[in-house]
Structures are given as structure tokens and as C-alpha cells.
């Protein structure tokens, strides 16, 4: 099974947010799941990004 790993910049483009948003998210508790590769590299699974997008979907403004 092959998993597509994306850089922070690529993930930010897919989500429509800034790189700084994802950096702050990791620091604050990671609502968007990420993977540490080695001691420094951070990567995002494409499937996790899609799941995060789905988790943010609402049908009404009164839902949240």
C-alpha cells in the first residue's frame, strides 16, 4: 500500500491555509494529523487532509 506524503507547503495549498497556520496547529495540539519523518521532517498524509476537511463540514451555522 502506497501512502502519499506531502510537505507542509503542499498540505497548506490543499487546505487553503498558510504554512504558518499548520505550524501553529502542530505547536498548539494538532487538529490536522501529521507525521514526523526522522527528527525534523514533517509530512502530511493526503488521506488525513481529506478526513480533516470532512470533519470541518457543517450543514448549518447552529451546529457549532
PDB file of N, CA, C and O in Angstrom:
ATOM      1  N   UNK A   1       0.847  -1.180   0.000  1.00  0.00           N
ATOM      2  CA  UNK A   1       0.000   0.000   0.000  1.00  0.00           C
ATOM      3  C   UNK A   1       0.895   1.247   0.000  1.00  0.00           C
ATOM      4  O   UNK A   1       1.813   1.367   0.811  1.00  0.00           O
ATOM      5  N   UNK A   2       0.616   2.147  -0.903  1.00  0.00           N
ATOM      6  CA  UNK A   2       1.426   3.350  -1.024  1.00  0.00           C
ATOM      7  C   UNK A   2       0.665   4.540  -0.456  1.00  0.00           C
ATOM      8  O   UNK A   2      -0.497   4.763  -0.794  1.00  0.00           O
ATOM      9  N   UNK A   3       1.326   5.299   0.406  1.00  0.00           N
ATOM     10  CA  UNK A   3       0.713   6.466   1.020  1.00  0.00           C
ATOM     11  C   UNK A   3       1.420   7.703   0.502  1.00  0.00           C
ATOM     12  O   UNK A   3       2.648   7.784   0.528  1.00  0.00           O
ATOM     13  N   UNK A   4       0.641   8.664   0.034  1.00  0.00           N
ATOM     14  CA  UNK A   4       1.219   9.899  -0.476  1.00  0.00           C
ATOM     15  C   UNK A   4       1.494  10.840   0.692  1.00  0.00           C
ATOM     16  O   UNK A   4       0.576  11.228   1.414  1.00  0.00           O
ATOM     17  N   UNK A   5       2.767  11.206   0.873  1.00  0.00           N
ATOM     18  CA  UNK A   5       3.156  12.125   1.929  1.00  0.00           C
ATOM     19  C   UNK A   5       3.441  13.489   1.316  1.00  0.00           C
ATOM     20  O   UNK A   5       4.122  13.597   0.297  1.00  0.00           O
ATOM     21  N   UNK A   6       2.914  14.516   1.946  1.00  0.00           N
ATOM     22  CA  UNK A   6       3.033  15.870   1.437  1.00  0.00           C
ATOM     23  C   UNK A   6       3.821  16.742   2.407  1.00  0.00           C
ATOM     24  O   UNK A   6       3.802  16.517   3.617  1.00  0.00           O
ATOM     25  N   UNK A   7       4.506  17.729   1.869  1.00  0.00           N
ATOM     26  CA  UNK A   7       5.206  18.692   2.713  1.00  0.00           C
ATOM     27  C   UNK A   7       4.188  19.639   3.341  1.00  0.00           C
ATOM     28  O   UNK A   7       3.013  19.639   2.974  1.00  0.00           O
ATOM     29  N   UNK A   8       4.651  20.433   4.279  1.00  0.00           N
ATOM     30  CA  UNK A   8       3.773  21.415   4.915  1.00  0.00           C
ATOM     31  C   UNK A   8       3.239  22.405   3.880  1.00  0.00           C
ATOM     32  O   UNK A   8       2.068  22.781   3.922  1.00  0.00           O
ATOM     33  N   UNK A   9       4.089  22.820   2.966  1.00  0.00           N
ATOM     34  CA  UNK A   9       3.668  23.765   1.926  1.00  0.00           C
ATOM     35  C   UNK A   9       2.589  23.165   1.035  1.00  0.00           C
ATOM     36  O   UNK A   9       1.605  23.831   0.714  1.00  0.00           O
ATOM     37  N   UNK A  10       2.768  21.908   0.637  1.00  0.00           N
ATOM     38  CA  UNK A  10       1.774  21.237  -0.212  1.00  0.00           C
ATOM     39  C   UNK A  10       0.459  21.055   0.538  1.00  0.00           C
ATOM     40  O   UNK A  10      -0.616  21.255  -0.027  1.00  0.00           O
ATOM     41  N   UNK A  11       0.548  20.673   1.815  1.00  0.00           N
ATOM     42  CA  UNK A  11      -0.664  20.492   2.623  1.00  0.00           C
ATOM     43  C   UNK A  11      -1.402  21.812   2.793  1.00  0.00           C
ATOM     44  O   UNK A  11      -2.631  21.849   2.727  1.00  0.00           O
ATOM     45  N   UNK A  12      -0.666  22.887   3.008  1.00  0.00           N
ATOM     46  CA  UNK A  12      -1.272  24.206   3.172  1.00  0.00           C
ATOM     47  C   UNK A  12      -2.027  24.608   1.902  1.00  0.00           C
ATOM     48  O   UNK A  12      -3.114  25.179   1.982  1.00  0.00           O
ATOM     49  N   UNK A  13      -1.459  24.313   0.745  1.00  0.00           N
ATOM     50  CA  UNK A  13      -2.126  24.633  -0.517  1.00  0.00           C
ATOM     51  C   UNK A  13      -3.422  23.852  -0.668  1.00  0.00           C
ATOM     52  O   UNK A  13      -4.430  24.404  -1.109  1.00  0.00           O
ATOM     53  N   UNK A  14      -3.407  22.587  -0.310  1.00  0.00           N
ATOM     54  CA  UNK A  14      -4.612  21.756  -0.420  1.00  0.00           C
ATOM     55  C   UNK A  14      -5.702  22.263   0.516  1.00  0.00           C
ATOM     56  O   UNK A  14      -6.871  22.314   0.134  1.00  0.00           O
ATOM     57  N   UNK A  15      -5.329  22.638   1.740  1.00  0.00           N
ATOM     58  CA  UNK A  15      -6.306  23.105   2.726  1.00  0.00           C
ATOM     59  C   UNK A  15      -6.707  24.569   2.519  1.00  0.00           C
ATOM     60  O   UNK A  15      -7.716  25.026   3.057  1.00  0.00           O
ATOM     61  N   UNK A  16      -5.916  25.289   1.740  1.00  0.00           N
ATOM     62  CA  UNK A  16      -6.207  26.708   1.534  1.00  0.00           C
ATOM     63  C   UNK A  16      -5.858  27.565   2.742  1.00  0.00           C
ATOM     64  O   UNK A  16      -6.526  28.560   3.025  1.00  0.00           O
ATOM     65  N   UNK A  17      -4.810  27.171   3.449  1.00  0.00           N
ATOM     66  CA  UNK A  17      -4.345  27.913   4.625  1.00  0.00           C
ATOM     67  C   UNK A  17      -2.870  28.231   4.433  1.00  0.00           C
ATOM     68  O   UNK A  17      -2.249  27.768   3.476  1.00  0.00           O
ATOM     69  N   UNK A  18      -2.318  29.014   5.333  1.00  0.00           N
ATOM     70  CA  UNK A  18      -0.900  29.347   5.250  1.00  0.00           C
ATOM     71  C   UNK A  18      -0.054  28.258   5.911  1.00  0.00           C
ATOM     72  O   UNK A  18      -0.542  27.460   6.712  1.00  0.00           O
ATOM     73  N   UNK A  19       1.215  28.256   5.551  1.00  0.00           N
ATOM     74  CA  UNK A  19       2.167  27.355   6.199  1.00  0.00           C
ATOM     75  C   UNK A  19       2.214  27.664   7.693  1.00  0.00           C
ATOM     76  O   UNK A  19       2.298  26.755   8.519  1.00  0.00           O
ATOM     77  N   UNK A  20       2.160  28.948   8.034  1.00  0.00           N
ATOM     78  CA  UNK A  20       2.190  29.357   9.442  1.00  0.00           C
ATOM     79  C   UNK A  20       1.004  28.777  10.219  1.00  0.00           C
ATOM     80  O   UNK A  20       1.151  28.422  11.389  1.00  0.00           O
ATOM     81  N   UNK A  21      -0.163  28.678   9.586  1.00  0.00           N
ATOM     82  CA  UNK A  21      -1.330  28.080  10.245  1.00  0.00           C
ATOM     83  C   UNK A  21      -1.025  26.641  10.654  1.00  0.00           C
ATOM     84  O   UNK A  21      -1.318  26.239  11.780  1.00  0.00           O
ATOM     85  N   UNK A  22      -0.438  25.864   9.739  1.00  0.00           N
ATOM     86  CA  UNK A  22      -0.127  24.465  10.051  1.00  0.00           C
ATOM     87  C   UNK A  22       0.977  24.365  11.106  1.00  0.00           C
ATOM     88  O   UNK A  22       0.943  23.474  11.954  1.00  0.00           O
ATOM     89  N   UNK A  23       1.941  25.260  11.057  1.00  0.00           N
ATOM     90  CA  UNK A  23       2.994  25.264  12.083  1.00  0.00           C
ATOM     91  C   UNK A  23       2.410  25.568  13.455  1.00  0.00           C
ATOM     92  O   UNK A  23       2.763  24.915  14.437  1.00  0.00           O
ATOM     93  N   UNK A  24       1.522  26.552  13.532  1.00  0.00           N
ATOM     94  CA  UNK A  24       0.866  26.880  14.808  1.00  0.00           C
ATOM     95  C   UNK A  24      -0.018  25.728  15.265  1.00  0.00           C
ATOM     96  O   UNK A  24      -0.080  25.427  16.457  1.00  0.00           O
ATOM     97  N   UNK A  25      -0.701  25.085  14.325  1.00  0.00           N
ATOM     98  CA  UNK A  25      -1.578  23.963  14.664  1.00  0.00           C
ATOM     99  C   UNK A  25      -0.776  22.830  15.304  1.00  0.00           C
ATOM    100  O   UNK A  25      -1.217  22.238  16.289  1.00  0.00           O
ATOM    101  N   UNK A  26       0.389  22.530  14.752  1.00  0.00           N
ATOM    102  CA  UNK A  26       1.230  21.477  15.351  1.00  0.00           C
ATOM    103  C   UNK A  26       1.674  21.875  16.744  1.00  0.00           C
ATOM    104  O   UNK A  26       1.677  21.044  17.653  1.00  0.00           O
ATOM    105  N   UNK A  27       2.044  23.116  16.925  1.00  0.00           N
ATOM    106  CA  UNK A  27       2.505  23.607  18.224  1.00  0.00           C
ATOM    107  C   UNK A  27       1.377  23.586  19.261  1.00  0.00           C
ATOM    108  O   UNK A  27       1.610  23.302  20.436  1.00  0.00           O
ATOM    109  N   UNK A  28       0.155  23.890  18.814  1.00  0.00           N
ATOM    110  CA  UNK A  28      -0.967  24.041  19.739  1.00  0.00           C
ATOM    111  C   UNK A  28      -1.715  22.741  20.023  1.00  0.00           C
ATOM    112  O   UNK A  28      -2.567  22.718  20.911  1.00  0.00           O
ATOM    113  N   UNK A  29      -1.428  21.672  19.309  1.00  0.00           N
ATOM    114  CA  UNK A  29      -2.124  20.432  19.624  1.00  0.00           C
ATOM    115  C   UNK A  29      -2.622  19.650  18.434  1.00  0.00           C
ATOM    116  O   UNK A  29      -3.289  18.630  18.608  1.00  0.00           O
ATOM    117  N   UNK A  30      -2.321  20.094  17.237  1.00  0.00           N
ATOM    118  CA  UNK A  30      -2.526  19.326  16.006  1.00  0.00           C
ATOM    119  C   UNK A  30      -3.945  18.845  15.763  1.00  0.00           C
ATOM    120  O   UNK A  30      -4.267  17.678  15.988  1.00  0.00           O
ATOM    121  N   UNK A  31      -4.779  19.746  15.305  1.00  0.00           N
ATOM    122  CA  UNK A  31      -6.094  19.326  14.797  1.00  0.00           C
ATOM    123  C   UNK A  31      -5.920  18.600  13.473  1.00  0.00           C
ATOM    124  O   UNK A  31      -6.676  17.681  13.155  1.00  0.00           O
ATOM    125  N   UNK A  32      -4.913  19.019  12.698  1.00  0.00           N
ATOM    126  CA  UNK A  32      -4.610  18.361  11.425  1.00  0.00           C
ATOM    127  C   UNK A  32      -3.508  17.335  11.711  1.00  0.00           C
ATOM    128  O   UNK A  32      -2.404  17.714  12.101  1.00  0.00           O
ATOM    129  N   UNK A  33      -3.796  16.027  11.519  1.00  0.00           N
ATOM    130  CA  UNK A  33      -2.802  14.996  11.816  1.00  0.00           C
ATOM    131  C   UNK A  33      -1.556  15.145  10.939  1.00  0.00           C
ATOM    132  O   UNK A  33      -1.655  15.496   9.763  1.00  0.00           O
ATOM    133  N   UNK A  34      -0.387  14.877  11.519  1.00  0.00           N
ATOM    134  CA  UNK A  34       0.870  14.948  10.774  1.00  0.00           C
ATOM    135  C   UNK A  34       1.772  13.797  11.179  1.00  0.00           C
ATOM    136  O   UNK A  34       1.522  13.106  12.167  1.00  0.00           O
ATOM    137  N   UNK A  35       2.827  13.606  10.395  1.00  0.00           N
ATOM    138  CA  UNK A  35       3.781  12.530  10.632  1.00  0.00           C
ATOM    139  C   UNK A  35       5.170  13.138  10.726  1.00  0.00           C
ATOM    140  O   UNK A  35       5.537  13.984   9.910  1.00  0.00           O
ATOM    141  N   UNK A  36       5.947  12.710  11.719  1.00  0.00           N
ATOM    142  CA  UNK A  36       7.343  13.106  11.817  1.00  0.00           C
ATOM    143  C   UNK A  36       8.182  12.025  11.135  1.00  0.00           C
ATOM    144  O   UNK A  36       8.099  10.846  11.480  1.00  0.00           O
ATOM    145  N   UNK A  37       8.985  12.445  10.167  1.00  0.00           N
ATOM    146  CA  UNK A  37       9.887  11.532   9.472  1.00  0.00           C
ATOM    147  C   UNK A  37      11.299  11.910   9.908  1.00  0.00           C
ATOM    148  O   UNK A  37      11.789  12.994   9.588  1.00  0.00           O
ATOM    149  N   UNK A  38      11.930  11.027  10.622  1.00  0.00           N
ATOM    150  CA  UNK A  38      13.234  11.362  11.181  1.00  0.00           C
ATOM    151  C   UNK A  38      13.057  12.329  12.342  1.00  0.00           C
ATOM    152  O   UNK A  38      12.025  12.330  13.012  1.00  0.00           O
ATOM    153  N   UNK A  39      14.070  13.148  12.571  1.00  0.00           N
ATOM    154  CA  UNK A  39      13.999  14.051  13.717  1.00  0.00           C
ATOM    155  C   UNK A  39      13.419  15.413  13.366  1.00  0.00           C
ATOM    156  O   UNK A  39      13.018  16.154  14.264  1.00  0.00           O
ATOM    157  N   UNK A  40      13.365  15.766  12.074  1.00  0.00           N
ATOM    158  CA  UNK A  40      12.951  17.117  11.720  1.00  0.00           C
ATOM    159  C   UNK A  40      11.824  17.204  10.700  1.00  0.00           C
ATOM    160  O   UNK A  40      10.991  18.106  10.776  1.00  0.00           O
ATOM    161  N   UNK A  41      11.789  16.291   9.763  1.00  0.00           N
ATOM    162  CA  UNK A  41      10.847  16.398   8.648  1.00  0.00           C
ATOM    163  C   UNK A  41       9.410  16.134   9.096  1.00  0.00           C
ATOM    164  O   UNK A  41       9.126  15.147   9.775  1.00  0.00           O
ATOM    165  N   UNK A  42       8.521  17.027   8.704  1.00  0.00           N
ATOM    166  CA  UNK A  42       7.094  16.875   8.991  1.00  0.00           C
ATOM    167  C   UNK A  42       6.383  16.628   7.663  1.00  0.00           C
ATOM    168  O   UNK A  42       6.626  17.329   6.680  1.00  0.00           O
ATOM    169  N   UNK A  43       5.512  15.636   7.642  1.00  0.00           N
ATOM    170  CA  UNK A  43       4.759  15.311   6.438  1.00  0.00           C
ATOM    171  C   UNK A  43       3.296  15.100   6.798  1.00  0.00           C
ATOM    172  O   UNK A  43       2.958  14.813   7.947  1.00  0.00           O
ATOM    173  N   UNK A  44       2.452  15.243   5.813  1.00  0.00           N
ATOM    174  CA  UNK A  44       1.014  15.058   5.972  1.00  0.00           C
ATOM    175  C   UNK A  44       0.545  14.012   4.973  1.00  0.00           C
ATOM    176  O   UNK A  44       0.941  14.035   3.808  1.00  0.00           O
ATOM    177  N   UNK A  45      -0.301  13.093   5.434  1.00  0.00           N
ATOM    178  CA  UNK A  45      -0.915  12.125   4.522  1.00  0.00           C
ATOM    179  C   UNK A  45      -2.089  12.791   3.825  1.00  0.00           C
ATOM    180  O   UNK A  45      -2.895  13.471   4.461  1.00  0.00           O
ATOM    181  N   UNK A  46      -2.180  12.596   2.538  1.00  0.00           N
ATOM    182  CA  UNK A  46      -3.277  13.162   1.753  1.00  0.00           C
ATOM    183  C   UNK A  46      -4.621  12.699   2.314  1.00  0.00           C
ATOM    184  O   UNK A  46      -5.563  13.485   2.402  1.00  0.00           O
ATOM    185  N   UNK A  47      -4.706  11.437   2.688  1.00  0.00           N
ATOM    186  CA  UNK A  47      -5.965  10.892   3.228  1.00  0.00           C
ATOM    187  C   UNK A  47      -6.349  11.582   4.541  1.00  0.00           C
ATOM    188  O   UNK A  47      -7.534  11.791   4.799  1.00  0.00           O
ATOM    189  N   UNK A  48      -5.366  11.938   5.369  1.00  0.00           N
ATOM    190  CA  UNK A  48      -5.649  12.661   6.615  1.00  0.00           C
ATOM    191  C   UNK A  48      -6.172  14.065   6.333  1.00  0.00           C
ATOM    192  O   UNK A  48      -7.041  14.562   7.050  1.00  0.00           O
ATOM    193  N   UNK A  49      -5.646  14.704   5.293  1.00  0.00           N
ATOM    194  CA  UNK A  49      -6.122  16.040   4.932  1.00  0.00           C
ATOM    195  C   UNK A  49      -7.577  15.983   4.484  1.00  0.00           C
ATOM    196  O   UNK A  49      -8.383  16.836   4.857  1.00  0.00           O
ATOM    197  N   UNK A  50      -7.909  14.975   3.681  1.00  0.00           N
ATOM    198  CA  UNK A  50      -9.301  14.823   3.241  1.00  0.00           C
ATOM    199  C   UNK A  50     -10.231  14.553   4.420  1.00  0.00           C
ATOM    200  O   UNK A  50     -11.336  15.093   4.478  1.00  0.00           O
ATOM    201  N   UNK A  51      -9.790  13.723   5.351  1.00  0.00           N
ATOM    202  CA  UNK A  51     -10.593  13.434   6.543  1.00  0.00           C
ATOM    203  C   UNK A  51     -10.775  14.687   7.393  1.00  0.00           C
ATOM    204  O   UNK A  51     -11.854  14.910   7.943  1.00  0.00           O
ATOM    205  N   UNK A  52      -9.731  15.506   7.507  1.00  0.00           N
ATOM    206  CA  UNK A  52      -9.834  16.753   8.258  1.00  0.00           C
ATOM    207  C   UNK A  52     -10.846  17.696   7.604  1.00  0.00           C
ATOM    208  O   UNK A  52     -11.665  18.307   8.290  1.00  0.00           O
ATOM    209  N   UNK A  53     -10.786  17.806   6.302  1.00  0.00           N
ATOM    210  CA  UNK A  53     -11.736  18.653   5.577  1.00  0.00           C
ATOM    211  C   UNK A  53     -13.161  18.184   5.847  1.00  0.00           C
ATOM    212  O   UNK A  53     -14.041  19.004   6.109  1.00  0.00           O
ATOM    213  N   UNK A  54     -13.394  16.890   5.787  1.00  0.00           N
ATOM    214  CA  UNK A  54     -14.735  16.342   6.049  1.00  0.00           C
ATOM    215  C   UNK A  54     -15.186  16.618   7.482  1.00  0.00           C
ATOM    216  O   UNK A  54     -16.365  16.870   7.728  1.00  0.00           O
ATOM    217  N   UNK A  55     -14.251  16.571   8.420  1.00  0.00           N
ATOM    218  CA  UNK A  55     -14.610  16.803   9.821  1.00  0.00           C
ATOM    219  C   UNK A  55     -14.997  18.256  10.079  1.00  0.00           C
ATOM    220  O   UNK A  55     -15.633  18.563  11.087  1.00  0.00           O
ATOM    221  N   UNK A  56     -14.619  19.136   9.179  1.00  0.00           N
ATOM    222  CA  UNK A  56     -14.923  20.569   9.329  1.00  0.00           C
ATOM    223  C   UNK A  56     -16.225  20.961   8.631  1.00  0.00           C
ATOM    224  O   UNK A  56     -16.628  22.123   8.680  1.00  0.00           O
ATOM    225  N   UNK A  57     -16.873  20.015   7.993  1.00  0.00           N
ATOM    226  CA  UNK A  57     -18.096  20.318   7.239  1.00  0.00           C
ATOM    227  C   UNK A  57     -19.295  20.433   8.175  1.00  0.00           C
ATOM    228  O   UNK A  57     -19.508  19.584   9.040  1.00  0.00           O
ATOM    229  N   UNK A  58     -20.070  21.491   7.990  1.00  0.00           N
ATOM    230  CA  UNK A  58     -21.295  21.717   8.771  1.00  0.00           C
ATOM    231  C   UNK A  58     -22.461  21.911   7.807  1.00  0.00           C
ATOM    232  O   UNK A  58     -22.274  22.323   6.663  1.00  0.00           O
ATOM    233  N   UNK A  59     -23.647  21.613   8.277  1.00  0.00           N
ATOM    234  CA  UNK A  59     -24.843  21.795   7.469  1.00  0.00           C
ATOM    235  C   UNK A  59     -25.643  23.016   7.872  1.00  0.00           C
ATOM    236  O   UNK A  59     -26.577  23.418   7.179  1.00  0.00           O
ATOM    237  N   UNK A  60     -25.273  23.599   8.994  1.00  0.00           N
ATOM    238  CA  UNK A  60     -25.982  24.763   9.495  1.00  0.00           C
ATOM    239  C   UNK A  60     -25.050  25.564  10.398  1.00  0.00           C
ATOM    240  O   UNK A  60     -24.160  25.000  11.035  1.00  0.00           O
ATOM    241  N   UNK A  61     -25.254  26.867  10.450  1.00  0.00           N
ATOM    242  CA  UNK A  61     -24.421  27.693  11.329  1.00  0.00           C
ATOM    243  C   UNK A  61     -24.704  27.417  12.795  1.00  0.00           C
ATOM    244  O   UNK A  61     -23.897  27.785  13.648  1.00  0.00           O
ATOM    245  N   UNK A  62     -25.809  26.791  13.112  1.00  0.00           N
ATOM    246  CA  UNK A  62     -26.128  26.491  14.503  1.00  0.00           C
ATOM    247  C   UNK A  62     -25.473  25.204  14.984  1.00  0.00           C
ATOM    248  O   UNK A  62     -25.580  24.871  16.164  1.00  0.00           O
ATOM    249  N   UNK A  63     -24.802  24.476  14.109  1.00  0.00           N
ATOM    250  CA  UNK A  63     -24.184  23.215  14.501  1.00  0.00           C
ATOM    251  C   UNK A  63     -22.984  23.384  15.406  1.00  0.00           C
ATOM    252  O   UNK A  63     -22.744  22.525  16.254  1.00  0.00           O
ATOM    253  N   UNK A  64     -22.233  24.436  15.264  1.00  0.00           N
ATOM    254  CA  UNK A  64     -21.067  24.597  16.116  1.00  0.00           C
ATOM    255  C   UNK A  64     -21.321  25.641  17.129  1.00  0.00           C
ATOM    256  O   UNK A  64     -20.451  25.929  17.951  1.00  0.00           O
TER     257      UNK A  64
END
